[in-house]
Amino acid sequence: MNKISVFATNKKFNFDKKNVSAIARRVFLLLKKDGYKVDFYLVGDNFIKKINRIYRKKNATTNVLSFCEPKDFVGAPSRFKYLGEIYINPDFIYKNHQDEKLMVVHGILHLFGYDHEYLKERLKMEKKEMALIKKI
């Protein structure tokens, strides 16, 4: 069992909360990952642009950002291993005709160490994303 929390920073994103949670639960099941906790935040353009600028030095809005729990983070005792936070921007996703499922999968894979900075890593991540999307 995993603990998936989804928070909407704007009421207009409330309809997405259940969908994000259901997709995430399915991804964890398909990855055979159990005992994890992840927090999703559904945010707008301004917020995601701000954190993208602060943490990635990119002054632009985006679709999804993932932040792993720091190695030396002291969290409250829990039966779940806290993976981190995923920020999803539904406005950007809908405006750009992107797949919400893919963004949830993409964010989770980042928390498990997948990356796309280099071609070899990107191809590996995209292959895993497509395999998971087909099964959701």
Contacts in CASP RR format, 6 or more apart in sequence:
PFRMAT RR
TARGET T0000
AUTHOR 0000-0000-0000
METHOD contacts of the structure
MODEL  1
MNKISVFATNKKFNFDKKNVSAIARRVFLLLKKDGYKVDFYLVGDNFIKK
INRIYRKKNATTNVLSFCEPKDFVGAPSRFKYLGEIYINPDFIYKNHQDE
KLMVVHGILHLFGYDHEYLKERLKMEKKEMALIKKI
1 34 0 8 1.000
1 35 0 8 1.000
2 24 0 8 1.000
2 25 0 8 1.000
2 28 0 8 1.000
2 33 0 8 1.000
2 34 0 8 1.000
2 35 0 8 1.000
2 36 0 8 1.000
2 37 0 8 1.000
2 38 0 8 1.000
2 80 0 8 1.000
3 35 0 8 1.000
3 36 0 8 1.000
3 37 0 8 1.000
3 38 0 8 1.000
3 80 0 8 1.000
4 21 0 8 1.000
4 24 0 8 1.000
4 25 0 8 1.000
4 28 0 8 1.000
4 37 0 8 1.000
4 38 0 8 1.000
4 40 0 8 1.000
5 37 0 8 1.000
5 38 0 8 1.000
5 39 0 8 1.000
5 40 0 8 1.000
6 16 0 8 1.000
6 17 0 8 1.000
6 18 0 8 1.000
6 20 0 8 1.000
6 21 0 8 1.000
6 24 0 8 1.000
6 39 0 8 1.000
6 40 0 8 1.000
6 41 0 8 1.000
6 42 0 8 1.000
7 17 0 8 1.000
7 39 0 8 1.000
7 40 0 8 1.000
7 41 0 8 1.000
7 42 0 8 1.000
8 14 0 8 1.000
8 16 0 8 1.000
8 17 0 8 1.000
8 41 0 8 1.000
8 42 0 8 1.000
9 41 0 8 1.000
9 42 0 8 1.000
9 43 0 8 1.000
9 44 0 8 1.000
9 47 0 8 1.000
10 42 0 8 1.000
10 43 0 8 1.000
10 44 0 8 1.000
13 42 0 8 1.000
13 43 0 8 1.000
13 44 0 8 1.000
13 90 0 8 1.000
16 42 0 8 1.000
16 88 0 8 1.000
16 90 0 8 1.000
16 100 0 8 1.000
17 42 0 8 1.000
19 100 0 8 1.000
20 40 0 8 1.000
20 42 0 8 1.000
20 88 0 8 1.000
20 100 0 8 1.000
20 104 0 8 1.000
21 40 0 8 1.000
23 100 0 8 1.000
23 101 0 8 1.000
23 104 0 8 1.000
23 105 0 8 1.000
23 136 0 8 1.000
24 38 0 8 1.000
24 40 0 8 1.000
24 104 0 8 1.000
24 108 0 8 1.000
26 135 0 8 1.000
26 136 0 8 1.000
27 104 0 8 1.000
27 105 0 8 1.000
27 108 0 8 1.000
27 132 0 8 1.000
27 136 0 8 1.000
28 34 0 8 1.000
28 36 0 8 1.000
28 108 0 8 1.000
30 132 0 8 1.000
30 135 0 8 1.000
30 136 0 8 1.000
31 108 0 8 1.000
31 112 0 8 1.000
31 132 0 8 1.000
33 112 0 8 1.000
35 79 0 8 1.000
35 80 0 8 1.000
35 81 0 8 1.000
36 80 0 8 1.000
36 81 0 8 1.000
36 82 0 8 1.000
36 83 0 8 1.000
37 78 0 8 1.000
37 80 0 8 1.000
37 81 0 8 1.000
37 82 0 8 1.000
37 83 0 8 1.000
37 84 0 8 1.000
38 82 0 8 1.000
38 83 0 8 1.000
38 84 0 8 1.000
38 85 0 8 1.000
38 86 0 8 1.000
38 108 0 8 1.000
38 111 0 8 1.000
39 84 0 8 1.000
39 85 0 8 1.000
39 86 0 8 1.000
40 85 0 8 1.000
40 86 0 8 1.000
40 87 0 8 1.000
40 88 0 8 1.000
40 104 0 8 1.000
41 85 0 8 1.000
41 86 0 8 1.000
41 87 0 8 1.000
41 88 0 8 1.000
42 88 0 8 1.000
42 89 0 8 1.000
42 90 0 8 1.000
43 87 0 8 1.000
43 88 0 8 1.000
43 89 0 8 1.000
44 61 0 8 1.000
44 89 0 8 1.000
44 90 0 8 1.000
44 91 0 8 1.000
44 92 0 8 1.000
45 61 0 8 1.000
45 89 0 8 1.000
45 91 0 8 1.000
45 92 0 8 1.000
47 87 0 8 1.000
48 61 0 8 1.000
48 62 0 8 1.000
48 65 0 8 1.000
48 87 0 8 1.000
48 89 0 8 1.000
48 92 0 8 1.000
49 59 0 8 1.000
49 60 0 8 1.000
49 61 0 8 1.000
49 62 0 8 1.000
51 65 0 8 1.000
51 87 0 8 1.000
52 58 0 8 1.000
52 59 0 8 1.000
52 60 0 8 1.000
52 61 0 8 1.000
52 62 0 8 1.000
52 65 0 8 1.000
53 59 0 8 1.000
53 60 0 8 1.000
55 65 0 8 1.000
55 67 0 8 1.000
56 65 0 8 1.000
61 89 0 8 1.000
61 92 0 8 1.000
62 89 0 8 1.000
62 92 0 8 1.000
63 88 0 8 1.000
63 89 0 8 1.000
63 92 0 8 1.000
63 93 0 8 1.000
63 96 0 8 1.000
63 98 0 8 1.000
63 103 0 8 1.000
64 86 0 8 1.000
64 87 0 8 1.000
64 88 0 8 1.000
64 89 0 8 1.000
64 103 0 8 1.000
64 106 0 8 1.000
64 107 0 8 1.000
65 86 0 8 1.000
65 87 0 8 1.000
66 84 0 8 1.000
66 85 0 8 1.000
66 86 0 8 1.000
66 87 0 8 1.000
66 106 0 8 1.000
66 107 0 8 1.000
66 108 0 8 1.000
66 110 0 8 1.000
66 111 0 8 1.000
67 84 0 8 1.000
67 85 0 8 1.000
67 86 0 8 1.000
67 87 0 8 1.000
68 83 0 8 1.000
68 84 0 8 1.000
68 110 0 8 1.000
68 111 0 8 1.000
68 113 0 8 1.000
69 82 0 8 1.000
69 83 0 8 1.000
69 84 0 8 1.000
73 82 0 8 1.000
75 82 0 8 1.000
83 111 0 8 1.000
83 112 0 8 1.000
84 111 0 8 1.000
86 104 0 8 1.000
86 107 0 8 1.000
86 108 0 8 1.000
86 110 0 8 1.000
86 111 0 8 1.000
88 100 0 8 1.000
88 103 0 8 1.000
88 104 0 8 1.000
90 100 0 8 1.000
92 98 0 8 1.000
93 99 0 8 1.000
93 100 0 8 1.000
93 103 0 8 1.000
99 133 0 8 1.000
101 133 0 8 1.000
101 136 0 8 1.000
102 129 0 8 1.000
102 133 0 8 1.000
105 129 0 8 1.000
105 132 0 8 1.000
105 133 0 8 1.000
105 136 0 8 1.000
106 125 0 8 1.000
106 129 0 8 1.000
109 125 0 8 1.000
109 128 0 8 1.000
109 129 0 8 1.000
114 121 0 8 1.000
114 124 0 8 1.000
114 125 0 8 1.000
114 128 0 8 1.000
115 121 0 8 1.000
115 122 0 8 1.000
115 125 0 8 1.000
116 122 0 8 1.000
116 125 0 8 1.000
116 126 0 8 1.000
END
